């Protein structure tokens, strides 16, 4: 587990927007390192993104958010290590998570 301090409780104190913005940072890193052909760094960033999504799933209780995060995890994993059956792309992932970063910054 990479995010020991987050798993210890700090993650639960963050807003949903902050959580998703943090996931987005790892998604960006995974995409960026894969484009640069650094598969080790890319895989590590992907693993951290999945870990943060799992922490998010464990910390939210609203059905709509649970559904959204579950679907994001499924489609992100499909894009990154699967067959990309949902036909997502790097730009779509960047745009999706950018909205959380913008909203989290506005809500500070």
PyMOL CGO cylinders between C-alpha atoms (Angstrom):
from pymol import cmd
from pymol.cgo import CYLINDER

trace = [
    CYLINDER, 0.00, 0.00, 0.00, 1.47, 3.31, -1.13, 0.3, 1, 1, 1, 1, 1, 1,
    CYLINDER, 1.47, 3.31, -1.13, -0.90, 5.63, 0.67, 0.3, 1, 1, 1, 1, 1, 1,
    CYLINDER, -0.90, 5.63, 0.67, -0.50, 4.54, 4.30, 0.3, 1, 1, 1, 1, 1, 1,
    CYLINDER, -0.50, 4.54, 4.30, -1.40, 7.91, 5.81, 0.3, 1, 1, 1, 1, 1, 1,
    CYLINDER, -1.40, 7.91, 5.81, -4.49, 8.20, 3.63, 0.3, 1, 1, 1, 1, 1, 1,
    CYLINDER, -4.49, 8.20, 3.63, -5.63, 4.70, 4.47, 0.3, 1, 1, 1, 1, 1, 1,
    CYLINDER, -5.63, 4.70, 4.47, -5.12, 5.47, 8.15, 0.3, 1, 1, 1, 1, 1, 1,
    CYLINDER, -5.12, 5.47, 8.15, -7.98, 7.93, 8.08, 0.3, 1, 1, 1, 1, 1, 1,
    CYLINDER, -7.98, 7.93, 8.08, -7.00, 11.13, 6.33, 0.3, 1, 1, 1, 1, 1, 1,
    CYLINDER, -7.00, 11.13, 6.33, -8.78, 10.01, 3.15, 0.3, 1, 1, 1, 1, 1, 1,
    CYLINDER, -8.78, 10.01, 3.15, -12.13, 9.88, 4.94, 0.3, 1, 1, 1, 1, 1, 1,
    CYLINDER, -12.13, 9.88, 4.94, -11.74, 13.50, 5.97, 0.3, 1, 1, 1, 1, 1, 1,
    CYLINDER, -11.74, 13.50, 5.97, -11.38, 14.73, 2.39, 0.3, 1, 1, 1, 1, 1, 1,
    CYLINDER, -11.38, 14.73, 2.39, -14.33, 15.82, 0.32, 0.3, 1, 1, 1, 1, 1, 1,
    CYLINDER, -14.33, 15.82, 0.32, -15.46, 13.66, -2.57, 0.3, 1, 1, 1, 1, 1, 1,
    CYLINDER, -15.46, 13.66, -2.57, -14.15, 16.28, -5.00, 0.3, 1, 1, 1, 1, 1, 1,
    CYLINDER, -14.15, 16.28, -5.00, -10.70, 16.22, -3.35, 0.3, 1, 1, 1, 1, 1, 1,
    CYLINDER, -10.70, 16.22, -3.35, -10.61, 12.44, -3.46, 0.3, 1, 1, 1, 1, 1, 1,
    CYLINDER, -10.61, 12.44, -3.46, -11.44, 12.30, -7.13, 0.3, 1, 1, 1, 1, 1, 1,
    CYLINDER, -11.44, 12.30, -7.13, -8.96, 15.09, -7.92, 0.3, 1, 1, 1, 1, 1, 1,
    CYLINDER, -8.96, 15.09, -7.92, -6.26, 13.04, -6.19, 0.3, 1, 1, 1, 1, 1, 1,
    CYLINDER, -6.26, 13.04, -6.19, -7.23, 9.96, -8.16, 0.3, 1, 1, 1, 1, 1, 1,
    CYLINDER, -7.23, 9.96, -8.16, -7.01, 12.09, -11.27, 0.3, 1, 1, 1, 1, 1, 1,
    CYLINDER, -7.01, 12.09, -11.27, -3.43, 13.05, -10.45, 0.3, 1, 1, 1, 1, 1, 1,
    CYLINDER, -3.43, 13.05, -10.45, -2.43, 9.40, -10.46, 0.3, 1, 1, 1, 1, 1, 1,
    CYLINDER, -2.43, 9.40, -10.46, -4.40, 8.78, -13.66, 0.3, 1, 1, 1, 1, 1, 1,
    CYLINDER, -4.40, 8.78, -13.66, -2.53, 11.67, -15.31, 0.3, 1, 1, 1, 1, 1, 1,
    CYLINDER, -2.53, 11.67, -15.31, 0.79, 10.21, -14.17, 0.3, 1, 1, 1, 1, 1, 1,
    CYLINDER, 0.79, 10.21, -14.17, -0.08, 6.76, -15.47, 0.3, 1, 1, 1, 1, 1, 1,
    CYLINDER, -0.08, 6.76, -15.47, -1.07, 8.16, -18.86, 0.3, 1, 1, 1, 1, 1, 1,
    CYLINDER, -1.07, 8.16, -18.86, 1.95, 10.46, -19.05, 0.3, 1, 1, 1, 1, 1, 1,
    CYLINDER, 1.95, 10.46, -19.05, 4.48, 7.75, -18.18, 0.3, 1, 1, 1, 1, 1, 1,
    CYLINDER, 4.48, 7.75, -18.18, 2.89, 5.28, -20.58, 0.3, 1, 1, 1, 1, 1, 1,
    CYLINDER, 2.89, 5.28, -20.58, 3.19, 7.85, -23.39, 0.3, 1, 1, 1, 1, 1, 1,
    CYLINDER, 3.19, 7.85, -23.39, 6.87, 8.26, -22.49, 0.3, 1, 1, 1, 1, 1, 1,
    CYLINDER, 6.87, 8.26, -22.49, 7.27, 4.45, -22.66, 0.3, 1, 1, 1, 1, 1, 1,
    CYLINDER, 7.27, 4.45, -22.66, 8.22, 4.20, -18.96, 0.3, 1, 1, 1, 1, 1, 1,
    CYLINDER, 8.22, 4.20, -18.96, 6.05, 1.20, -18.21, 0.3, 1, 1, 1, 1, 1, 1,
    CYLINDER, 6.05, 1.20, -18.21, 7.36, 0.74, -14.67, 0.3, 1, 1, 1, 1, 1, 1,
    CYLINDER, 7.36, 0.74, -14.67, 6.39, 4.26, -13.54, 0.3, 1, 1, 1, 1, 1, 1,
    CYLINDER, 6.39, 4.26, -13.54, 3.18, 4.03, -15.50, 0.3, 1, 1, 1, 1, 1, 1,
    CYLINDER, 3.18, 4.03, -15.50, 2.18, 0.77, -13.80, 0.3, 1, 1, 1, 1, 1, 1,
    CYLINDER, 2.18, 0.77, -13.80, 3.02, 2.16, -10.37, 0.3, 1, 1, 1, 1, 1, 1,
    CYLINDER, 3.02, 2.16, -10.37, 0.84, 5.22, -11.00, 0.3, 1, 1, 1, 1, 1, 1,
    CYLINDER, 0.84, 5.22, -11.00, -1.97, 2.97, -12.22, 0.3, 1, 1, 1, 1, 1, 1,
    CYLINDER, -1.97, 2.97, -12.22, -1.67, 0.85, -9.07, 0.3, 1, 1, 1, 1, 1, 1,
    CYLINDER, -1.67, 0.85, -9.07, -1.83, 3.98, -6.89, 0.3, 1, 1, 1, 1, 1, 1,
    CYLINDER, -1.83, 3.98, -6.89, -4.90, 5.19, -8.80, 0.3, 1, 1, 1, 1, 1, 1,
    CYLINDER, -4.90, 5.19, -8.80, -6.68, 1.89, -8.17, 0.3, 1, 1, 1, 1, 1, 1,
    CYLINDER, -6.68, 1.89, -8.17, -5.69, 2.04, -4.51, 0.3, 1, 1, 1, 1, 1, 1,
    CYLINDER, -5.69, 2.04, -4.51, -7.17, 5.53, -4.21, 0.3, 1, 1, 1, 1, 1, 1,
    CYLINDER, -7.17, 5.53, -4.21, -10.34, 4.45, -5.98, 0.3, 1, 1, 1, 1, 1, 1,
    CYLINDER, -10.34, 4.45, -5.98, -10.65, 1.56, -3.54, 0.3, 1, 1, 1, 1, 1, 1,
    CYLINDER, -10.65, 1.56, -3.54, -10.17, 3.94, -0.59, 0.3, 1, 1, 1, 1, 1, 1,
    CYLINDER, -10.17, 3.94, -0.59, -12.84, 6.16, -2.11, 0.3, 1, 1, 1, 1, 1, 1,
    CYLINDER, -12.84, 6.16, -2.11, -15.24, 3.25, -2.47, 0.3, 1, 1, 1, 1, 1, 1,
    CYLINDER, -15.24, 3.25, -2.47, -14.66, 2.37, 1.18, 0.3, 1, 1, 1, 1, 1, 1,
    CYLINDER, -14.66, 2.37, 1.18, -15.32, 5.93, 2.32, 0.3, 1, 1, 1, 1, 1, 1,
    CYLINDER, -15.32, 5.93, 2.32, -18.46, 6.98, 0.45, 0.3, 1, 1, 1, 1, 1, 1,
    CYLINDER, -18.46, 6.98, 0.45, -21.95, 5.83, 1.24, 0.3, 1, 1, 1, 1, 1, 1,
    CYLINDER, -21.95, 5.83, 1.24, -24.16, 7.69, -1.23, 0.3, 1, 1, 1, 1, 1, 1,
    CYLINDER, -24.16, 7.69, -1.23, -25.48, 5.20, -3.81, 0.3, 1, 1, 1, 1, 1, 1,
    CYLINDER, -25.48, 5.20, -3.81, -24.89, 7.53, -6.77, 0.3, 1, 1, 1, 1, 1, 1,
    CYLINDER, -24.89, 7.53, -6.77, -21.28, 8.13, -5.80, 0.3, 1, 1, 1, 1, 1, 1,
    CYLINDER, -21.28, 8.13, -5.80, -20.67, 4.45, -5.13, 0.3, 1, 1, 1, 1, 1, 1,
    CYLINDER, -20.67, 4.45, -5.13, -22.02, 3.67, -8.57, 0.3, 1, 1, 1, 1, 1, 1,
    CYLINDER, -22.02, 3.67, -8.57, -19.91, 6.37, -10.23, 0.3, 1, 1, 1, 1, 1, 1,
    CYLINDER, -19.91, 6.37, -10.23, -16.67, 5.39, -8.52, 0.3, 1, 1, 1, 1, 1, 1,
    CYLINDER, -16.67, 5.39, -8.52, -17.29, 1.70, -9.19, 0.3, 1, 1, 1, 1, 1, 1,
    CYLINDER, -17.29, 1.70, -9.19, -17.88, 2.41, -12.86, 0.3, 1, 1, 1, 1, 1, 1,
    CYLINDER, -17.88, 2.41, -12.86, -14.82, 4.68, -13.08, 0.3, 1, 1, 1, 1, 1, 1,
    CYLINDER, -14.82, 4.68, -13.08, -12.68, 1.93, -11.54, 0.3, 1, 1, 1, 1, 1, 1,
    CYLINDER, -12.68, 1.93, -11.54, -14.05, -0.65, -13.97, 0.3, 1, 1, 1, 1, 1, 1,
    CYLINDER, -14.05, -0.65, -13.97, -13.62, 1.47, -17.09, 0.3, 1, 1, 1, 1, 1, 1,
    CYLINDER, -13.62, 1.47, -17.09, -10.20, 2.84, -16.04, 0.3, 1, 1, 1, 1, 1, 1,
    CYLINDER, -10.20, 2.84, -16.04, -8.89, -0.69, -15.43, 0.3, 1, 1, 1, 1, 1, 1,
    CYLINDER, -8.89, -0.69, -15.43, -10.37, -1.81, -18.75, 0.3, 1, 1, 1, 1, 1, 1,
    CYLINDER, -10.37, -1.81, -18.75, -8.63, 1.09, -20.53, 0.3, 1, 1, 1, 1, 1, 1,
    CYLINDER, -8.63, 1.09, -20.53, -5.27, 0.68, -18.86, 0.3, 1, 1, 1, 1, 1, 1,
    CYLINDER, -5.27, 0.68, -18.86, -4.80, -3.09, -18.49, 0.3, 1, 1, 1, 1, 1, 1,
    CYLINDER, -4.80, -3.09, -18.49, -7.80, -4.58, -20.26, 0.3, 1, 1, 1, 1, 1, 1,
    CYLINDER, -7.80, -4.58, -20.26, -9.06, -4.68, -23.81, 0.3, 1, 1, 1, 1, 1, 1,
    CYLINDER, -9.06, -4.68, -23.81, -10.57, -1.17, -23.67, 0.3, 1, 1, 1, 1, 1, 1,
    CYLINDER, -10.57, -1.17, -23.67, -14.03, -2.55, -24.40, 0.3, 1, 1, 1, 1, 1, 1,
    CYLINDER, -14.03, -2.55, -24.40, -15.55, 0.81, -23.43, 0.3, 1, 1, 1, 1, 1, 1,
    CYLINDER, -15.55, 0.81, -23.43, -13.40, 2.59, -26.04, 0.3, 1, 1, 1, 1, 1, 1,
    CYLINDER, -13.40, 2.59, -26.04, -12.17, 5.26, -23.64, 0.3, 1, 1, 1, 1, 1, 1,
    CYLINDER, -12.17, 5.26, -23.64, -9.13, 7.37, -24.45, 0.3, 1, 1, 1, 1, 1, 1,
    CYLINDER, -9.13, 7.37, -24.45, -6.46, 9.41, -22.69, 0.3, 1, 1, 1, 1, 1, 1,
    CYLINDER, -6.46, 9.41, -22.69, -8.10, 12.74, -23.47, 0.3, 1, 1, 1, 1, 1, 1,
    CYLINDER, -8.10, 12.74, -23.47, -11.39, 11.57, -22.03, 0.3, 1, 1, 1, 1, 1, 1,
    CYLINDER, -11.39, 11.57, -22.03, -9.72, 10.52, -18.78, 0.3, 1, 1, 1, 1, 1, 1,
    CYLINDER, -9.72, 10.52, -18.78, -7.89, 13.81, -18.50, 0.3, 1, 1, 1, 1, 1, 1,
    CYLINDER, -7.89, 13.81, -18.50, -11.08, 15.81, -19.12, 0.3, 1, 1, 1, 1, 1, 1,
    CYLINDER, -11.08, 15.81, -19.12, -13.12, 13.73, -16.67, 0.3, 1, 1, 1, 1, 1, 1,
    CYLINDER, -13.12, 13.73, -16.67, -10.71, 14.17, -13.78, 0.3, 1, 1, 1, 1, 1, 1,
    CYLINDER, -10.71, 14.17, -13.78, -9.88, 17.80, -14.58, 0.3, 1, 1, 1, 1, 1, 1,
    CYLINDER, -9.88, 17.80, -14.58, -13.44, 18.70, -13.64, 0.3, 1, 1, 1, 1, 1, 1,
    CYLINDER, -13.44, 18.70, -13.64, -12.89, 17.35, -10.13, 0.3, 1, 1, 1, 1, 1, 1,
    CYLINDER, -12.89, 17.35, -10.13, -9.63, 19.28, -9.75, 0.3, 1, 1, 1, 1, 1, 1,
    CYLINDER, -9.63, 19.28, -9.75, -11.33, 22.51, -10.81, 0.3, 1, 1, 1, 1, 1, 1,
    CYLINDER, -11.33, 22.51, -10.81, -14.31, 21.95, -8.51, 0.3, 1, 1, 1, 1, 1, 1,
    CYLINDER, -14.31, 21.95, -8.51, -12.10, 20.96, -5.55, 0.3, 1, 1, 1, 1, 1, 1,
    CYLINDER, -12.10, 20.96, -5.55, -10.03, 24.11, -5.99, 0.3, 1, 1, 1, 1, 1, 1,
    CYLINDER, -10.03, 24.11, -5.99, -13.16, 26.29, -6.12, 0.3, 1, 1, 1, 1, 1, 1,
    CYLINDER, -13.16, 26.29, -6.12, -14.50, 24.71, -2.93, 0.3, 1, 1, 1, 1, 1, 1,
    CYLINDER, -14.50, 24.71, -2.93, -11.40, 25.43, -0.84, 0.3, 1, 1, 1, 1, 1, 1,
]
cmd.load_cgo(trace, "trace")
